[in-house]
Amino acid sequence: MREIVDHLRTCFRVSVRRVFQAVPAPRSTFHYRSRRPGQAILRQRIRELAETRVRYG
């Protein structure tokens, strides 16, 4: 969503408010920033476990 809004803002040189009048989405989605910490380490560990403990059918 952020990429679409940024593209429309640069192409038409309009404000975020004006873009969201045309795009059917709430403005809060554009301003939202997640506060959740990244889980890259956890994902890597899960992949390692899945590679070592392979199950066949």
C-alpha distances in whole Angstrom, upper triangle without the diagonal:
4,5,5,6,9,10,11,12,14,16,17,17,16,15,12,14,15,11,11,14,13,10,11,9,11,10,11,8,7,11,11,13,14,18,19,21,20,22,23,27,27,25,27,30,29,29,33,34,33,34,38,38,38,39,40,40
4,5,5,6,9,10,11,12,14,15,16,15,13,10,13,14,11,11,15,14,12,13,11,12,10,11,8,6,9,10,11,13,17,18,20,20,22,23,26,27,25,27,30,30,30,33,35,34,35,38,39,39,40,41,42
4,5,5,6,9,10,11,12,14,15,15,14,12,15,16,12,13,16,15,13,15,14,15,14,15,12,9,12,13,14,16,20,21,22,21,23,23,27,28,26,28,31,30,30,33,35,34,35,38,39,39,40,41,41
4,5,5,6,9,10,11,12,13,13,13,11,14,13,10,11,14,12,9,12,11,13,13,15,12,10,13,15,16,19,22,23,25,24,26,26,30,31,29,31,34,33,32,36,38,36,37,41,41,41,42,43,43
4,5,5,6,9,10,11,11,10,10,7,10,10,7,8,11,10,9,11,10,12,10,12,10,8,11,13,15,18,22,23,25,25,27,28,31,32,30,32,35,35,35,38,40,38,40,43,44,43,44,46,46
4,6,5,6,9,10,10,10,10,8,12,12,9,11,14,13,12,15,14,15,13,15,13,10,12,14,16,19,22,24,25,24,27,27,31,32,30,32,35,35,34,37,40,39,40,43,44,44,45,46,47
4,5,5,6,9,9,10,12,11,14,13,10,13,15,13,12,16,15,17,15,18,16,13,15,18,19,22,25,26,28,27,29,29,33,34,32,33,37,36,35,39,41,39,40,44,45,44,45,46,47
4,6,5,6,8,8,9,9,12,10,7,10,12,10,10,14,14,16,14,17,15,13,16,18,20,23,26,28,30,29,32,32,36,36,34,36,40,39,38,41,43,42,43,47,47,47,48,49,49
4,6,6,5,5,6,7,10,9,7,10,12,12,12,15,15,16,14,16,15,12,14,18,19,23,26,28,30,29,32,32,36,37,35,37,40,40,39,43,45,44,45,48,49,48,50,51,51
4,6,5,7,9,10,14,12,11,14,16,15,15,19,18,19,17,20,18,15,17,20,21,24,27,29,31,30,33,33,36,38,36,37,41,41,40,43,45,44,45,48,49,49,50,51,52
4,6,8,11,12,15,13,11,14,16,14,15,18,19,21,19,22,20,17,20,23,24,27,30,32,34,33,35,35,39,40,38,39,43,42,41,44,47,45,46,50,51,50,51,52,52
4,6,9,11,13,10,9,13,13,12,13,17,18,20,18,21,20,17,20,23,25,28,31,33,35,35,37,37,41,42,40,42,45,45,44,47,49,48,49,52,53,52,54,55,54
4,7,10,12,10,10,13,14,14,15,19,19,20,17,20,20,17,18,22,24,27,30,32,34,34,37,37,40,42,40,42,45,45,44,47,49,48,49,53,54,53,55,56,56
4,7,8,6,7,10,11,11,13,16,16,17,14,17,18,15,16,20,22,26,29,31,33,33,36,37,40,41,40,42,45,44,44,47,49,48,49,53,54,53,54,56,56
4,5,5,6,9,10,11,12,15,15,14,11,14,15,12,13,17,19,23,26,28,31,31,34,35,38,39,38,40,43,43,43,46,48,47,48,52,52,52,53,55,55
4,5,5,6,9,10,10,13,12,11,8,11,11,9,10,13,16,20,22,25,27,28,31,32,35,36,35,37,40,40,40,43,45,44,45,48,49,49,50,52,51
4,5,5,6,9,10,12,11,10,7,11,12,10,11,15,18,21,24,27,29,30,33,34,38,38,37,40,42,42,42,45,47,46,48,51,51,51,52,53,53
4,5,5,7,9,12,12,12,10,14,15,13,15,18,21,24,27,30,32,33,35,36,40,40,39,42,44,44,44,47,49,48,49,52,53,52,53,55,54
4,5,5,6,9,10,11,9,13,13,11,13,16,19,22,25,28,30,30,33,34,37,38,36,38,41,41,41,44,45,44,46,49,50,49,50,51,51
4,5,5,7,6,7,6,10,10,9,12,14,18,21,24,26,29,29,31,33,36,36,35,38,40,39,39,43,44,43,45,48,48,48,49,50,49
4,6,7,8,9,9,13,14,13,15,18,21,24,27,29,32,33,35,36,40,40,38,41,44,43,43,46,48,46,48,51,51,51,51,53,52
4,6,9,11,11,15,15,14,17,19,22,25,28,30,33,33,35,36,40,40,38,41,43,42,42,46,47,45,47,50,50,50,50,51,50
4,6,9,10,13,12,11,15,17,20,22,26,27,30,30,32,33,36,36,34,37,40,38,38,42,43,42,43,47,47,46,46,47,47
4,7,9,12,11,12,15,16,20,22,25,26,29,30,31,33,36,36,34,37,39,38,38,42,42,41,43,46,46,45,45,46,45
4,7,9,7,9,12,13,16,18,21,23,26,26,28,30,33,32,31,34,36,35,35,39,40,39,41,44,44,43,43,45,44
4,5,6,8,10,11,14,16,19,21,24,25,27,29,33,32,31,34,36,35,36,39,40,39,41,44,44,44,45,46,45
4,5,5,7,9,13,15,18,20,24,25,27,29,32,32,31,34,36,36,36,40,41,40,42,45,45,45,46,47,47
4,5,5,6,10,12,15,17,20,22,24,26,30,29,29,32,34,33,34,37,38,38,40,43,43,43,44,46,45
4,6,5,9,11,14,16,19,20,22,24,27,27,26,29,31,30,31,34,35,35,37,40,40,40,41,42,42
4,6,9,11,15,17,19,20,23,24,28,28,27,29,32,31,32,35,36,36,38,41,41,41,42,44,44
4,7,10,13,15,18,19,22,24,27,27,27,29,32,32,32,35,37,37,38,41,42,42,43,45,45
4,7,9,12,15,16,19,21,24,24,24,27,29,28,29,32,34,33,36,38,38,39,40,42,42
4,6,9,12,13,16,18,21,21,21,24,26,26,27,30,31,31,33,36,36,37,39,41,41
4,5,8,10,13,15,18,18,18,21,23,23,24,27,28,28,30,33,33,34,35,38,38
4,6,9,12,15,17,17,18,21,22,23,24,27,28,28,31,33,33,34,36,39,39
4,6,9,12,14,14,15,18,19,19,21,23,24,25,27,29,29,31,32,35,36
4,6,9,11,11,13,15,16,17,19,21,22,23,25,27,28,29,31,34,35
4,6,8,9,10,12,14,15,16,18,19,20,22,24,25,26,29,31,33
4,6,5,6,9,10,11,13,14,16,17,19,20,21,23,25,28,29
4,5,5,6,9,10,11,12,14,15,17,19,20,21,24,27,28
4,5,5,6,9,10,11,13,14,16,17,18,20,23,26,28
4,5,5,6,9,10,11,12,14,16,17,19,21,24,26
4,5,5,6,9,10,11,12,15,15,17,19,22,24
4,5,5,6,9,10,11,13,14,16,19,22,24
4,5,5,6,9,10,11,12,14,17,21,23
4,5,5,6,9,10,11,12,15,18,20
4,5,5,6,9,10,11,14,16,19
4,5,5,6,9,10,14,17,20
4,5,5,6,9,11,15,17
4,6,5,6,9,12,14
4,6,6,10,12,15
4,6,9,12,16
4,6,10,13
4,7,10
4,6
4
